[in-house]
């Protein structure tokens, strides 16, 4: 399975030859495409050949483009991620209320992971999050997720912190979440589904509603990186640490896997659970304390 995330930060020309990505700037570097999971163009001074883009799309390699402020702006994905894309979309359109059970279980896992992270840090408020899990109802009609998030972020970054603040912590969190979201977009398309059609998320201006639904349990992986480096400025060095989240290892289905591969395993299991109406088929990664 692919694992490497390639980040282009300086002026360069990117091209393709004999299964290799060729990066030309002051020197020439070659990376075999079989190793690449994602490539991030973190500069507006880089160029790519259409041949390279086509080869990457055919191999399901995610391409993320950053703006002039070096923040993720968009991505290039293939129209057709699977040989049976039309069949999968027809099924997705007909998803019924059982998906509410799936989504509720996903949110339960997210809050559990948040609680586990607080417990790892010896922050007593972790028990409050476990209590919220116990109070969770179908489709979270009582908004336990929102209450848990407030306790969680205030415990991590102080009582005055909010997710709306314009600060380096939020810039870093948003950047990391965008990296995760992009990986989920890739896997959802690869499985033949539409990222636009979500379960809980239904924002008509959000092209990634389903990705936003499924990524929730993985967010604490980004939170941990930001917490460990929260005194640092949000700069190139911090971005490299956040991008590297995909190369961290977690345990899933009894094996250690790169996060990028764990996302693939998890997404596939979610669709399997929906098809078979069995929430227990979802494979979550194990948060190790």
DOGU-520250 format. One line per field, with one value per residue (C-alpha): x, y, z. Coordinates in nm, 3 decimals. Layout:
N
c1 = c(X | ...)
c2 = c(Y | ...)
c3 = c(Z | ...)
! end
This chain:
289
c1 = c(0.000 | 0.118 | 0.232 | 0.449 | 0.325 | 0.532 | 0.535 | 0.665 | 0.760 | 0.988 | 0.988 | 1.005 | 0.892 | 0.718 | 0.700 | 0.664 | 0.895 | 0.894 | 0.670 | 0.862 | 0.771 | 1.059 | 1.113 | 1.345 | 1.475 | 1.837 | 1.872 | 1.672 | 1.487 | 1.299 | 1.024 | 0.849 | 0.475 | 0.399 | 0.529 | 0.317 | -0.016 | -0.054 | 0.134 | 0.089 | 0.186 | 0.268 | 0.382 | 0.240 | 0.580 | 0.558 | 0.438 | 0.313 | 0.284 | -0.056 | 0.102 | 0.205 | -0.140 | -0.304 | -0.074 | -0.140 | -0.515 | -0.502 | -0.312 | -0.550 | -0.277 | -0.424 | -0.304 | -0.362 | -0.305 | -0.225 | -0.292 | -0.043 | -0.068 | 0.029 | -0.307 | -0.487 | -0.717 | -0.836 | -0.757 | -0.750 | -0.941 | -1.042 | -1.398 | -1.415 | -1.271 | -1.417 | -1.528 | -1.881 | -1.914 | -2.265 | -2.386 | -2.240 | -2.396 | -2.739 | -2.704 | -2.587 | -2.890 | -3.114 | -2.942 | -3.208 | -3.237 | -2.997 | -2.725 | -2.829 | -2.712 | -2.384 | -2.325 | -2.412 | -2.157 | -1.895 | -1.959 | -1.945 | -1.597 | -1.490 | -1.586 | -1.421 | -1.097 | -1.119 | -1.168 | -0.878 | -0.650 | -0.745 | -0.686 | -0.344 | -0.265 | -0.395 | -0.668 | -0.955 | -1.228 | -1.190 | -1.457 | -1.710 | -1.660 | -1.713 | -2.037 | -2.144 | -2.090 | -2.330 | -2.590 | -2.559 | -2.891 | -2.966 | -2.836 | -2.722 | -3.047 | -2.933 | -2.601 | -2.368 | -2.100 | -2.112 | -2.099 | -1.811 | -1.620 | -1.645 | -1.514 | -1.246 | -1.097 | -1.118 | -0.933 | -0.662 | -0.609 | -0.769 | -1.118 | -1.098 | -1.024 | -1.292 | -1.276 | -1.373 | -1.059 | -0.817 | -0.501 | -0.216 | -0.382 | -0.692 | -0.489 | -0.297 | -0.608 | -0.783 | -0.479 | -0.447 | -0.816 | -0.796 | -0.520 | -0.737 | -1.044 | -0.858 | -0.751 | -1.113 | -1.222 | -0.975 | -1.092 | -1.461 | -1.416 | -1.195 | -1.481 | -1.716 | -1.923 | -1.999 | -1.839 | -2.124 | -2.400 | -2.355 | -2.540 | -2.552 | -2.377 | -2.607 | -2.457 | -2.541 | -2.217 | -2.000 | -1.869 | -1.737 | -2.035 | -1.976 | -1.605 | -1.692 | -1.917 | -1.667 | -1.348 | -1.465 | -1.286 | -0.953 | -0.956 | -0.783 | -0.474 | -0.439 | -0.532 | -0.246 | 0.011 | -0.118 | -0.124 | 0.233 | 0.347 | 0.093 | 0.360 | 0.498 | 0.399 | 0.187 | 0.460 | 0.623 | 0.771 | 0.434 | 0.272 | 0.527 | 0.440 | 0.068 | 0.112 | 0.309 | -0.005 | -0.076 | 0.257 | 0.195 | 0.100 | -0.215 | -0.346 | -0.647 | -0.777 | -0.495 | -0.214 | -0.007 | -0.089 | -0.001 | -0.289 | -0.344 | -0.394 | -0.604 | -0.840 | -0.878 | -0.960 | -1.203 | -1.389 | -1.436 | -1.571 | -1.821 | -1.968 | -1.977 | -2.162 | -2.416 | -2.471 | -2.517 | -2.691 | -2.448 | -2.276 | -2.040 | -1.865 | -1.700 | -1.323 | -1.206 | -0.841 | -0.738 | -0.640 | -0.347 | -0.295)
c2 = c(0.000 | 0.356 | 0.562 | 0.860 | 1.218 | 1.445 | 1.821 | 2.067 | 2.394 | 2.567 | 2.656 | 2.334 | 2.156 | 1.826 | 1.572 | 1.198 | 0.934 | 0.555 | 0.534 | 0.806 | 1.154 | 1.380 | 1.699 | 1.949 | 2.258 | 2.309 | 1.932 | 1.644 | 1.403 | 1.089 | 0.921 | 0.606 | 0.665 | 0.336 | 0.494 | 0.810 | 0.842 | 1.221 | 1.513 | 1.864 | 2.161 | 2.411 | 2.688 | 2.877 | 2.863 | 2.494 | 2.356 | 2.008 | 1.841 | 1.714 | 1.373 | 1.354 | 1.464 | 1.199 | 0.926 | 1.030 | 1.029 | 0.682 | 0.558 | 0.730 | 0.962 | 1.264 | 1.607 | 1.901 | 2.257 | 2.538 | 2.910 | 3.195 | 3.186 | 2.817 | 2.698 | 2.406 | 2.552 | 2.257 | 1.912 | 1.709 | 1.382 | 1.135 | 1.136 | 0.760 | 0.600 | 0.256 | 0.030 | 0.025 | 0.392 | 0.425 | 0.123 | 0.262 | 0.604 | 0.451 | 0.268 | 0.582 | 0.777 | 0.510 | 0.499 | 0.483 | 0.569 | 0.292 | 0.541 | 0.738 | 0.444 | 0.436 | 0.809 | 0.794 | 0.516 | 0.724 | 1.025 | 0.800 | 0.688 | 1.048 | 1.150 | 0.838 | 0.927 | 1.283 | 1.149 | 0.908 | 1.193 | 1.401 | 1.096 | 1.052 | 1.410 | 1.348 | 1.608 | 1.520 | 1.643 | 1.325 | 1.164 | 1.426 | 1.315 | 0.951 | 1.063 | 1.239 | 0.912 | 0.745 | 1.017 | 0.997 | 0.932 | 0.841 | 1.105 | 1.307 | 1.499 | 1.638 | 1.765 | 1.575 | 1.613 | 1.991 | 1.987 | 1.740 | 1.957 | 2.265 | 2.076 | 1.909 | 2.217 | 2.427 | 2.148 | 2.141 | 2.511 | 2.705 | 2.819 | 3.133 | 2.937 | 2.894 | 2.736 | 3.071 | 3.249 | 3.383 | 3.231 | 2.995 | 2.707 | 2.722 | 2.779 | 2.461 | 2.261 | 2.366 | 2.285 | 1.940 | 1.868 | 1.968 | 1.713 | 1.442 | 1.554 | 1.531 | 1.175 | 1.083 | 1.242 | 1.022 | 0.701 | 0.775 | 0.844 | 0.534 | 0.325 | 0.473 | 0.705 | 1.078 | 1.303 | 1.552 | 1.326 | 1.307 | 1.145 | 1.423 | 1.693 | 1.839 | 2.180 | 2.264 | 2.462 | 2.178 | 1.941 | 1.705 | 1.633 | 1.258 | 1.304 | 1.541 | 1.272 | 0.990 | 1.167 | 1.257 | 0.983 | 1.075 | 1.442 | 1.381 | 1.265 | 1.622 | 1.767 | 1.573 | 1.720 | 2.073 | 2.027 | 1.895 | 2.200 | 2.465 | 2.719 | 2.715 | 2.956 | 2.827 | 2.823 | 2.586 | 2.371 | 2.326 | 2.238 | 1.964 | 1.813 | 1.824 | 1.674 | 1.393 | 1.282 | 1.054 | 0.880 | 0.813 | 0.459 | 0.340 | -0.006 | -0.127 | -0.480 | -0.610 | -0.459 | -0.141 | 0.070 | 0.412 | 0.654 | 0.686 | 0.310 | 0.298 | 0.553 | 0.326 | 0.025 | 0.226 | 0.389 | 0.055 | -0.097 | 0.188 | 0.125 | -0.247 | -0.177 | 0.037 | -0.225 | -0.508 | -0.293 | -0.406 | -0.126 | -0.374 | -0.422 | -0.080 | -0.106 | 0.182 | 0.242 | 0.179 | 0.491 | 0.373 | 0.547)
c3 = c(0.000 | -0.066 | 0.230 | 0.134 | 0.144 | -0.082 | -0.011 | -0.272 | -0.099 | -0.351 | -0.720 | -0.918 | -1.232 | -1.177 | -1.457 | -1.522 | -1.665 | -1.641 | -1.331 | -1.149 | -1.031 | -1.137 | -0.936 | -1.101 | -0.919 | -0.810 | -0.839 | -0.979 | -0.750 | -0.850 | -0.647 | -0.764 | -0.794 | -0.617 | -0.294 | -0.311 | -0.136 | -0.151 | -0.304 | -0.163 | -0.379 | -0.103 | -0.339 | -0.635 | -0.805 | -0.899 | -1.232 | -1.322 | -1.661 | -1.768 | -1.829 | -1.462 | -1.344 | -1.561 | -1.428 | -1.070 | -1.122 | -1.276 | -0.969 | -0.724 | -0.592 | -0.416 | -0.535 | -0.298 | -0.421 | -0.175 | -0.223 | -0.205 | 0.175 | 0.160 | 0.289 | 0.119 | -0.144 | -0.350 | -0.475 | -0.795 | -0.787 | -1.053 | -1.186 | -1.153 | -0.843 | -0.894 | -1.179 | -1.032 | -0.938 | -1.083 | -0.885 | -0.562 | -0.616 | -0.680 | -0.347 | -0.171 | -0.291 | -0.136 | 0.205 | 0.477 | 0.845 | 0.945 | 0.854 | 1.162 | 1.373 | 1.178 | 1.226 | 1.597 | 1.647 | 1.462 | 1.687 | 1.993 | 1.884 | 1.828 | 2.182 | 2.325 | 2.144 | 2.275 | 2.629 | 2.587 | 2.478 | 2.784 | 3.002 | 2.843 | 2.945 | 3.300 | 3.256 | 3.492 | 3.257 | 3.053 | 3.274 | 3.163 | 2.804 | 2.896 | 3.062 | 2.743 | 2.556 | 2.798 | 2.731 | 2.353 | 2.174 | 1.814 | 1.572 | 1.876 | 1.902 | 2.239 | 2.093 | 2.324 | 2.056 | 2.085 | 2.466 | 2.459 | 2.209 | 2.434 | 2.738 | 2.528 | 2.362 | 2.679 | 2.860 | 2.592 | 2.525 | 2.813 | 2.911 | 2.698 | 2.379 | 2.113 | 1.769 | 1.618 | 1.744 | 1.483 | 1.629 | 1.543 | 1.730 | 1.513 | 1.198 | 1.278 | 1.367 | 1.047 | 0.835 | 0.990 | 0.954 | 0.588 | 0.533 | 0.693 | 0.499 | 0.171 | 0.250 | 0.325 | -0.002 | -0.184 | -0.017 | -0.061 | -0.432 | -0.464 | -0.325 | -0.586 | -0.366 | -0.372 | -0.112 | -0.152 | -0.013 | 0.362 | 0.650 | 0.912 | 0.712 | 0.445 | 0.375 | 0.013 | -0.012 | 0.119 | -0.146 | 0.122 | 0.347 | 0.364 | 0.429 | 0.714 | 0.862 | 0.844 | 0.951 | 1.302 | 1.504 | 1.343 | 1.447 | 1.783 | 1.590 | 1.464 | 1.804 | 1.961 | 1.721 | 1.781 | 2.159 | 2.162 | 1.963 | 2.065 | 2.162 | 1.807 | 1.534 | 1.250 | 0.986 | 0.740 | 1.014 | 1.183 | 0.852 | 0.792 | 1.131 | 1.048 | 0.703 | 0.866 | 1.051 | 0.755 | 0.813 | 1.183 | 1.276 | 1.452 | 1.532 | 1.338 | 1.283 | 1.501 | 1.292 | 1.294 | 0.989 | 0.858 | 0.921 | 0.545 | 0.519 | 0.837 | 0.681 | 0.379 | 0.596 | 0.809 | 0.517 | 0.343 | 0.665 | 0.709 | 0.364 | 0.439 | 0.766 | 0.581 | 0.311 | 0.564 | 0.827 | 1.095 | 1.284 | 1.449 | 1.115 | 1.141 | 1.197 | 1.419 | 1.500 | 1.860 | 2.054 | 2.264 | 2.600)
! end
